Amino acid sequence: MSLPPDQIPPAKPKITPEERRRRTADRLTMIRLKMAIGRELDERGITRPAEIGAALGMPPAEAARLLTGHQWREGAVERLEAAAARLGLQVPEAASED
């Protein structure tokens, strides 16, 4: 069953190659940060959601979503960097292509 032309939803805009590269770099940075934060929390014996949230300075549900989310989201890298800084972690920057 096809829709009449006036009811067809607009096509989803494609992202530019530059945006795709930025998101890929962000994903790699997010993986590094999540691993470093997770390792630090484990070393400190912080395992409960409430403890994790307190250690990262955010509500437990938000902390869990940030550390377990698999989808790229705007601002996630900055939030992970802030959480890592709060724990005193030094996470090396990814090599840029510039």
N, CA and C of each residue as an Amber inpcrd file, in Angstrom:
protein
   294
   0.8360000  -1.1540000   0.0000000   0.0000000   0.0000000   0.0000000
   0.8920000   1.2310000   0.0000000   0.7120000   2.0980000  -0.9620000
   1.5550000   3.2870000  -1.0380000   0.7720000   4.5160000  -0.6000000
   1.5070000   5.4870000  -0.0780000   0.8990000   6.7260000   0.3970000
   0.7770000   7.7220000  -0.7540000  -0.2260000   8.5690000  -0.6850000
  -0.3260000   9.6370000  -1.6870000   0.8940000  10.5650000  -1.5700000
   1.2820000  11.2260000  -2.6380000   2.4900000  12.0620000  -2.6240000
   2.5030000  13.1160000  -1.5170000   1.3570000  13.6540000  -1.1310000
   1.3520000  14.6900000  -0.1040000   1.5300000  14.1340000   1.3050000
   1.5250000  12.7930000   1.4710000   1.6890000  12.1860000   2.7860000
   3.0090000  11.4310000   2.9500000   3.8690000  11.4660000   1.9580000
   5.1640000  10.7830000   2.0330000   6.0920000  11.6080000   2.9310000
   6.6720000  10.9810000   3.9390000   7.5680000  11.7300000   4.8240000
   8.8390000  12.1510000   4.0730000   9.4370000  13.2750000   4.4520000
  10.6520000  13.7110000   3.7690000  11.7910000  12.7400000   4.0250000
  12.7040000  12.6630000   3.0800000  13.8450000  11.7680000   3.2070000
  14.7550000  12.2520000   4.3270000  15.3550000  11.3120000   5.0350000
  16.2700000  11.6530000   6.1120000  17.5360000  12.2400000   5.4810000
  17.9750000  13.4190000   5.9410000  19.1690000  14.0220000   5.3330000
  20.4110000  13.1980000   5.6520000  21.2840000  13.0780000   4.6660000
  22.5320000  12.3430000   4.8590000  23.5410000  13.2500000   5.5430000
  24.3860000  12.6320000   6.3800000  25.4000000  13.4340000   7.0400000
  26.6030000  13.5830000   6.1070000  27.3370000  14.6620000   6.2980000
  28.4850000  14.9410000   5.4460000  29.6440000  14.0250000   5.8250000
  30.5980000  13.8570000   4.9160000  31.7760000  13.0380000   5.2520000
  32.5330000  13.5800000   6.4720000  32.6010000  14.9030000   6.5990000
  33.2760000  15.4860000   7.7570000  32.5640000  15.1190000   9.0590000
  31.2360000  15.1830000   9.0330000  30.4430000  14.8360000  10.2140000
  30.6030000  13.3540000  10.5420000  30.6480000  12.5230000   9.5080000
  30.8410000  11.0880000   9.7200000  32.1990000  10.8190000  10.3680000
  33.2550000  11.5060000   9.9050000  34.5860000  11.3410000  10.5030000
  34.5950000  11.8170000  11.9500000  33.9310000  12.9340000  12.2220000
  33.8720000  13.4560000  13.5850000  33.1640000  12.4680000  14.5070000
  32.0570000  11.9090000  14.0300000  31.3150000  10.9490000  14.8590000
  32.1140000   9.6800000  15.0970000  32.8620000   9.2340000  14.0870000
  33.6970000   8.0490000  14.2550000  34.7810000   8.3160000  15.2880000
  35.4170000   9.4740000  15.2050000  36.4350000   9.8410000  16.1910000
  35.8110000   9.9440000  17.5760000  34.6180000  10.5170000  17.6630000
  33.9160000  10.6220000  18.9490000  33.6300000   9.2370000  19.5190000
  33.1960000   8.3020000  18.6640000  32.9000000   6.9460000  19.1430000
  34.1420000   6.2920000  19.7380000  35.2790000   6.4470000  19.0550000
  36.5210000   5.8630000  19.5660000  36.9240000   6.4970000  20.8930000
  36.7770000   7.7990000  20.9950000  37.0770000   8.4970000  22.2390000
  36.1410000   8.0250000  23.3480000  34.8600000   7.8580000  23.0110000
  33.8820000   7.3910000  23.9930000  34.2550000   6.0000000  24.5080000
  34.6840000   5.1270000  23.6230000  35.0710000   3.7730000  24.0310000
  36.2410000   3.8430000  25.0020000  37.2620000   4.6440000  24.6590000
  38.4230000   4.7780000  25.5360000  38.0190000   5.3160000  26.9080000
  37.1880000   6.3430000  26.9000000  36.7590000   6.9510000  28.1600000
  35.9300000   5.9860000  28.9950000  34.9900000   5.2820000  28.3590000
  34.1580000   4.3270000  29.0950000  35.0050000   3.2290000  29.7220000
  36.0010000   2.7450000  28.9710000  36.8730000   1.6950000  29.5040000
  37.6890000   2.2160000  30.6840000  38.2490000   3.4070000  30.5600000
  39.0620000   3.9720000  31.6330000  38.2180000   4.2470000  32.8770000
  37.0390000   4.8020000  32.6810000  36.1440000   5.0860000  33.8120000
  35.7090000   3.7850000  34.4780000  35.3230000   2.8040000  33.6880000
  34.9070000   1.5100000  34.2350000  36.0080000   0.8330000  35.0220000
  37.2230000   0.8900000  34.4910000  38.3710000   0.2880000  35.1780000
  38.6330000   0.9990000  36.5120000  38.5710000   2.3350000  36.4890000
  38.8010000   3.1120000  37.7160000  37.7200000   2.8220000  38.7620000
  36.4790000   2.7590000  38.3320000  35.3950000   2.4510000  39.2680000
  35.5860000   1.0630000  39.8710000  35.9820000   0.0860000  39.0430000
  36.2380000  -1.2690000  39.5470000  37.3690000  -1.2760000  40.5620000
  38.4460000  -0.5460000  40.2520000  39.5890000  -0.5100000  41.1720000
  39.2100000   0.1090000  42.5100000  38.2740000   1.0400000  42.4960000
  37.8230000   1.6790000  43.7330000  36.7220000   0.8840000  44.4320000
  36.2620000  -0.1880000  43.8080000  35.2090000  -1.0060000  44.3970000
  33.8320000  -0.3680000  44.3050000  33.6640000   0.5320000  43.3590000
  32.3790000   1.2220000  43.1750000  31.5910000   0.4360000  42.1380000
  30.5070000  -0.2180000  42.6020000  29.7560000  -1.0810000  41.6970000
  28.2680000  -0.7940000  41.6520000  27.7190000  -0.2270000  42.7000000
  26.2740000   0.0180000  42.7450000  25.9300000   1.2910000  41.9690000
  24.7740000   1.2920000  41.3020000  24.3830000   2.4670000  40.5110000
  24.4110000   3.7830000  41.2980000  23.9470000   3.7640000  42.5320000
  23.9460000   4.9940000  43.3280000  25.3730000   5.4690000  43.5990000
  26.2790000   4.5260000  43.8550000  27.6830000   4.8730000  44.0960000
  28.3370000   5.4110000  42.8310000  28.0280000   4.7910000  41.7110000
  28.5830000   5.2340000  40.4260000  28.0980000   6.6460000  40.1200000
  26.8160000   6.8840000  40.3020000  26.2700000   8.2120000  40.0660000
  26.9280000   9.2520000  40.9570000  27.1140000   8.9270000  42.2280000
  27.7520000   9.8620000  43.1520000  29.2000000  10.1300000  42.7470000
  29.9170000   9.0790000  42.3340000  31.3180000   9.2370000  41.9370000
  31.4520000  10.1060000  40.6830000  30.4700000  10.0060000  39.7970000
  30.5260000  10.7700000  38.5450000  29.8060000  12.1100000  38.6380000
  29.1130000  12.3400000  39.7470000  28.4290000  13.6090000  39.9420000
  27.1720000  13.7680000  39.1180000  26.4270000  12.6780000  38.9620000
  25.1760000  12.7250000  38.2040000  24.2100000  11.6980000  38.7610000
  22.9350000  11.8020000  38.4040000  21.9670000  10.8030000  38.8790000
  22.3640000   9.3960000  38.4110000  22.0770000   8.3850000  39.2200000
  22.4560000   7.0120000  38.8660000  21.9780000   6.5610000  37.4880000
  20.7390000   6.8750000  37.1280000  20.2260000   6.4420000  35.8240000
  20.9940000   7.1020000  34.6880000  21.3300000   8.3750000  34.8560000
  22.0750000   9.0880000  33.8210000  23.4880000   8.5190000  33.6870000
  24.1200000   8.2120000  34.8150000  25.4580000   7.6270000  34.7990000
  25.4450000   6.2710000  34.1040000  24.4500000   5.4510000  34.4190000
  24.3450000   4.1330000  33.7900000  24.1420000   4.2610000  32.2860000
  23.2800000   5.1820000  31.8790000  23.0140000   5.4030000  30.4600000
  24.2830000   5.8690000  29.7440000  25.0340000   6.7510000  30.3820000
  26.2530000   7.2900000  29.7920000  27.3070000   6.2060000  29.6140000
  27.4450000   5.3390000  30.6160000  28.4960000   4.3200000  30.5610000
  28.1200000   3.0870000  29.7530000  26.8300000   2.8390000  29.5400000
  26.4270000   1.6260000  28.8220000  25.8190000   1.8940000  27.4520000
  25.5690000   3.1500000  27.1270000  24.9580000   3.4630000  25.8410000
  25.8770000   3.1170000  24.6770000  25.3100000   2.6210000  23.6070000
  26.0910000   2.2250000  22.4370000  25.8960000   3.1610000  21.2550000
  24.9340000   4.0220000  21.3420000  24.6300000   4.8990000  20.2230000
  25.3100000   6.2490000  20.4150000  25.8310000   6.8090000  19.3310000
  26.4550000   8.1340000  19.3960000  25.4010000   9.1610000  19.7610000
  25.7270000  10.0240000  20.6940000  24.8310000  11.1090000  21.0990000
  25.6360000  12.3810000  21.2240000  25.0430000  13.4770000  20.7760000
  25.6900000  14.7850000  20.8820000  25.9760000  15.0970000  22.3430000
  27.1940000  15.5020000  22.6450000  27.5670000  15.8930000  23.9990000
  28.0500000  14.7690000  24.8910000  27.9750000  13.5250000  24.4350000
  28.3750000  12.3990000  25.2830000  29.8740000  12.4180000  25.5750000
  30.6790000  12.7960000  24.5970000  32.1290000  12.8240000  24.8150000
  32.4710000  13.8360000  25.9100000  31.8530000  14.9960000  25.8460000
  32.1180000  16.0260000  26.8540000  31.7030000  15.5630000  28.2490000
  30.5660000  14.8810000  28.3410000  30.1030000  14.3840000  29.6340000
  31.0260000  13.2880000  30.1640000  31.5180000  12.4130000  29.2820000
  32.4580000  11.3740000  29.6960000  33.7940000  11.9870000  30.1260000
  34.2390000  13.0120000  29.3980000  35.4870000  13.6870000  29.7750000
  35.3510000  14.3340000  31.1490000  34.1980000  14.9310000  31.4170000
  33.9630000  15.5440000  32.7280000  33.9540000  14.4810000  33.8240000
  33.3440000  13.3330000  33.5400000  33.3100000  12.2420000  34.5220000
  34.7170000  11.7160000  34.7770000  35.5170000  11.5740000  33.7150000
  36.8910000  11.1000000  33.8710000  37.7090000  12.1010000  34.6860000
  37.5120000  13.3820000  34.4170000  38.2350000  14.4090000  35.1640000
  37.8420000  14.3750000  36.6390000  36.5790000  14.1450000  36.9000000
  36.1000000  14.0800000  38.2860000  36.7700000  12.9330000  39.0350000
  37.0750000  11.8470000  38.3060000  37.7590000  10.7030000  38.9190000
  39.2740000  10.8940000  38.9360000  39.7580000  11.9570000  38.3030000
  41.2060000  12.2160000  38.2600000  41.9430000  11.4230000  37.2010000
  41.2430000  11.0020000  36.1730000  41.8580000  10.1820000  35.1220000
  42.5030000  11.0580000  34.0660000  43.6260000  10.5810000  33.5600000
  44.2790000  11.2160000  32.4140000  44.1000000  10.2800000  31.2340000
  43.1830000  10.6470000  30.3340000  42.9180000   9.8160000  29.1730000
  43.5530000  10.4900000  27.9690000  44.4840000   9.8140000  27.2790000
  45.1420000  10.4290000  26.1380000  44.1590000  10.7420000  25.0130000
  44.4080000  11.8410000  24.3420000  43.5760000  12.2360000  23.2070000
  43.8620000  11.3100000  22.0290000  42.8530000  11.0850000  21.2140000
  43.0270000  10.2910000  20.0030000  43.8020000  11.1200000  19.0000000
  44.6010000  10.4650000  18.1860000  45.3610000  11.1780000  17.1550000
  44.4270000  11.7440000  16.1270000  44.6020000  13.0130000  15.8020000
  43.7200000  13.6450000  14.8200000  44.3150000  13.4840000  13.4350000
  43.4610000  13.6390000  12.4390000  43.8910000  13.4790000  11.0560000
  44.3270000  14.7770000  10.4310000  44.2850000  15.8810000  11.1900000
  44.6310000  17.1910000  10.6330000  46.0880000  17.3260000  10.3370000
